[in-house]
Amino acid sequence: MKILLVDDSRAIAMITTARLESFGHEVRHANNGQAAIDMFRNESFDLVLMDIEMPGMNGFETTTRIRGLEGHEPWAWTPIIFVTATDSDTNLITAIEAGGDDFISKSSPEGVLQAKMKAMSRIAALRSRLAQANGKLQDQANHDGLTGLFNRRAMDMRIDTLWETAVQKGKAFSLLMIDVDNFKKYNDHYGHQSGDDCLRAVAAAIDGVAMRADADRLAPGAFAARYGGEEFSVIIPEAPPGVHVGVGLSIVEAVAALNLPHERNESWGRVTVSVGAVCVSPASSMVKDVFRQADELLYKAKGSGRNRCESN
Ligand SMILES: Nc1nc2c(ncn2[C@@H]2O[C@H](COP(=O)(O)OP(=O)(O)OP(=O)(O)O)[C@@H](O)[C@H]2O)c(=O)[nH]1
């Protein structure tokens, strides 16, 4: 475990560090409450061993402030064990109230310290597995299972924040709606399984364009999402003038360049997409209007023969 040892006595800290290191733990020492808070803010620990009596900020107050830092992160709870000379009932109650988890006397025999560390190691391992599982769940909740792009839910959440930022910064905001042409006919002709493969390939092509535009700083922050079914979106949160048109055209070209056969896609003979690309000033519009405008332009692209981008 990586342990944060908080103790104002260098002599005690040296002895405790040596004992903990002999059990195989890594120890970082803070000699006052503020130093402990600073280290906790900058590094991640599996356990905190907290002295109670320290000049300035005592162990209880330091613990309350550490819990305050954790309050910003869901699921965060680093075990904190108080280490003190007097294991009175009052100390125990105050320790738990301050956010501590356990209590150990400075005079505890080596075996007791070792046993407590063993119990805490189990909790640390469990926390790490929980954090991993939670990360995976979060990932699944935000991404579309078929294409790996952001899903509609994640896109909506991101748009809410990005829209606010664009309003504050006075920047333009762009939305591109992209729809695979005659996709029902593709499914009917090639089968649903091939339809899924096709959607994956189209998604990767769209994502590639968005990522390149972001990486080249042409469209900073641009990202792609699966809007639903055979519809995709690209968001450009701080859109330089005209960039939405370039990104829309690049998407049309990138999908056509996949050269995926689609016999029943009118005269094109391969898989193509139609795009509606909108750029607005968030200060004078609403999010729902952007979607409506992009939809209108998308249907204009469909009506004018597909495999093209219509923009404002
Ligand atoms: N294989 C597959 N098909 C899907 C998926 N989601 C939606 N679809 C299909 O996408 C098709 C969309 O058809 P329509 O909305 O009629 O549109 P379209 O055929 O592309 O016609 P236009 O938009 O006018 O070019 C439907 O047949 C849906 O079943 C999916 O995840 N996998």
The ligand as an SDF file (V2000), in Angstrom:
LIG
                    3D

 32 34  0  0  0  0  0  0  0  0999 V2000
  -27.9260   -3.0170  -39.1860 N   0  0  0  0  0  0  0  0  0  0  0  0
  -28.4360   -2.0270  -38.4690 C   0  0  0  0  0  0  0  0  0  0  0  0
  -29.4450   -1.2850  -38.9440 N   0  0  0  0  0  0  0  0  0  0  0  0
  -29.9190   -0.2640  -38.2080 C   0  0  0  0  0  0  0  0  0  0  0  0
  -29.3960    0.0340  -36.9350 C   0  0  0  0  0  0  0  0  0  0  0  0
  -30.0680    1.0950  -36.4530 N   0  0  0  0  0  0  0  0  0  0  0  0
  -30.9810    1.4580  -37.3830 C   0  0  0  0  0  0  0  0  0  0  0  0
  -30.8920    0.6360  -38.4660 N   0  0  0  0  0  0  0  0  0  0  0  0
  -31.6700    0.6490  -39.6770 C   0  0  0  0  0  0  0  0  0  0  0  0
  -31.4790    1.8580  -40.3840 O   0  0  0  0  0  0  0  0  0  0  0  0
  -32.5680    1.9900  -41.3090 C   0  0  0  0  0  0  0  0  0  0  0  0
  -32.9160    3.4580  -41.4590 C   0  0  0  0  0  0  0  0  0  0  0  0
  -33.8760    3.5540  -42.4580 O   0  0  0  0  0  0  0  0  0  0  0  0
  -34.5980    4.9080  -42.8510 P   0  0  0  0  0  0  0  0  0  0  0  0
  -34.7870    5.7500  -41.6280 O   0  0  0  0  0  0  0  0  0  0  0  0
  -35.8150    4.5390  -43.6350 O   0  0  0  0  0  0  0  0  0  0  0  0
  -33.5910    5.6840  -43.7210 O   0  0  0  0  0  0  0  0  0  0  0  0
  -32.7780    5.2780  -45.0250 P   0  0  0  0  0  0  0  0  0  0  0  0
  -33.1690    3.9590  -45.5540 O   0  0  0  0  0  0  0  0  0  0  0  0
  -31.3350    5.4250  -44.6960 O   0  0  0  0  0  0  0  0  0  0  0  0
  -33.2030    6.3600  -46.0790 O   0  0  0  0  0  0  0  0  0  0  0  0
  -32.6870    7.8410  -46.2260 P   0  0  0  0  0  0  0  0  0  0  0  0
  -32.3700    8.3550  -44.8690 O   0  0  0  0  0  0  0  0  0  0  0  0
  -33.8310    8.5770  -46.8550 O   0  0  0  0  0  0  0  0  0  0  0  0
  -31.4860    7.8270  -47.1150 O   0  0  0  0  0  0  0  0  0  0  0  0
  -33.7160    1.1450  -40.7630 C   0  0  0  0  0  0  0  0  0  0  0  0
  -33.9370    0.0540  -41.6390 O   0  0  0  0  0  0  0  0  0  0  0  0
  -33.1820    0.6240  -39.4340 C   0  0  0  0  0  0  0  0  0  0  0  0
  -33.5960   -0.7010  -39.1500 O   0  0  0  0  0  0  0  0  0  0  0  0
  -28.3430   -0.7870  -36.4260 C   0  0  0  0  0  0  0  0  0  0  0  0
  -27.8330   -0.6120  -35.3260 O   0  0  0  0  0  0  0  0  0  0  0  0
  -27.8880   -1.8000  -37.2220 N   0  0  0  0  0  0  0  0  0  0  0  0
  1  2  1  0
  2  3  2  0
  2 32  1  0
  3  4  1  0
  4  5  2  0
  4  8  1  0
  5  6  1  0
  5 30  1  0
  6  7  2  0
  7  8  1  0
  8  9  1  0
  9 10  1  0
  9 28  1  0
 10 11  1  0
 11 12  1  0
 11 26  1  0
 12 13  1  0
 13 14  1  0
 14 15  2  0
 14 16  1  0
 14 17  1  0
 17 18  1  0
 18 19  2  0
 18 20  1  0
 18 21  1  0
 21 22  1  0
 22 23  2  0
 22 24  1  0
 22 25  1  0
 26 27  1  0
 26 28  1  0
 28 29  1  0
 30 31  2  0
 30 32  1  0
M  END
$$$$
